[in-house]
Amino acid sequence: MTRFPAGIIILLIVSALIFFGIAQRALDRMKLSDKGALAVIAGLILGSFIEIPIWGGRLPLSVNIGGALLPLGLAIYLVSTAGTAKEKIRALIGSLVTALAIYGVGALVMTGLPEPAGRYGFIDTLWLFPLVAGIVGYLSGRSRRGAFVSATLGVLIFDIGHYVWLTTRGVAAGSTALGGAGAFDAVVISGIFAVMLAETVGEVRERMAGGPTTEGKAPSLASALRKPDMDGKIEPDVQEGVIENENRFEMDRNREKRMTGGKNDGGMMDE
C-alpha cells in the first residue's frame, strides 16, 4: 500500500486551522491573509504532483513545483516583506546554517555500519531532518518569517548540495527531483515546525515580559505593538472621560457657590 505523503496530511491540518481562524495570529505576523495562505497550501499540494525536467544527462534532474518552486517563491516574498535589513540577513544566513546542520546530522546518522541505514538505522530521517531544520531555523531566524525562511530554504539548499555531491562522485542514483519525494515532506514539516516554535516561544516570552517587545522591530510594527502611554498620548476615550470629569467638577463647584451666595469660595468669610 502506498504511503500517503506526510507533508500533504500536515498541510490539510493547517488548512483546517486557518479556516477556523486558529492560525490568524501567525499569519498576521507573516503578512499573509487567510485566502492567500489557503491558496499557497492548495498550490503546494497540487504542485507536489508536478515536476519540471531540467537536465537529462547521466543523472537526470527535475524540479518539483510544490516542493521547490513554490516554497522558494514564498520564502522570497517573506524576505522581501521583512521589517528590517537585520531580519532579512538573519533569515538568509540562517538558511545556510540550517543546511549545514542537516548535513552534519546526516553525516552522523547515515554513516557507519550496518549500511545503508547507518549506525542509527532506527531513526527515521523523514522526521529527523525536518525537526533539525525547524529547530535550527527558529534559532537562526527567531521571527516567524525568519524561522520559516531559514528552515525551508535550508532543506532546499541541502537537497541541491546532495545532487551536486551525487554528480561529483559519479553515483548512479537514477533521476533526482529537487523538492520531490521525501524532500517535499521535509520542506513542509520543517517550515511549519519552525513557525510553531517561533509562535510558542514568542508567546511565552511576551507573557513573561508583560507584552510584546518593540526592540529590533520595524517602525510600523513597533508603532502597532507599542502601548498608547508609551508615545506620551492619551487614548481618545480616556481623554474624553477626563474632560467630562473636569466639567462635572466645575458644575458642582458653581452650584455650591450659588447656594452660599458666593460668599464662601472654599476659604473663610471676610470679617
Number of C-alpha atoms within 10 A of each C-alpha: 3 4 5 8 13 17 24 20 13 15 20 16 12 18 19 14 13 19 15 11 12 12 17 16 11 17 19 11 14 20 15 15 13 17 11 12 17 19 12 17 20 17 15 24 19 13 18 24 13 15 20 12 14 11 13 10 8 13 16 14 18 18 20 24 25 26 31 26 18 19 25 17 11 15 22 16 15 21 23 12 14 22 18 14 12 11 21 21 15 19 30 21 17 28 30 20 19 30 27 18 20 22 18 11 14 15 12 13 19 18 15 14 11 11 10 10 16 17 15 15 16 9 13 11 19 14 15 17 23 28 20 22 34 32 22 26 40 32 18 23 27 24 24 24 29 31 32 36 34 34 39 32 28 31 35 24 17 21 21 17 14 15 19 12 12 15 14 9 9 11 12 10 12 9 14 21 24 25 27 24 16 17 23 29 24 28 29 25 25 34 30 22 23 33 27 19 20 26 20 11 14 16 14 13 14 12 11 10 10 9 14 16 13 14 8 12 16 15 13 9 13 16 14 11 14 14 14 12 9 9 9 8 10 12 11 9 8 10 11 12 11 11 11 12 11 11 12 10 12 12 12 10 13 12 13 15 15 11 10 10 10 11 13 14 13 9 7 8 8 6 3
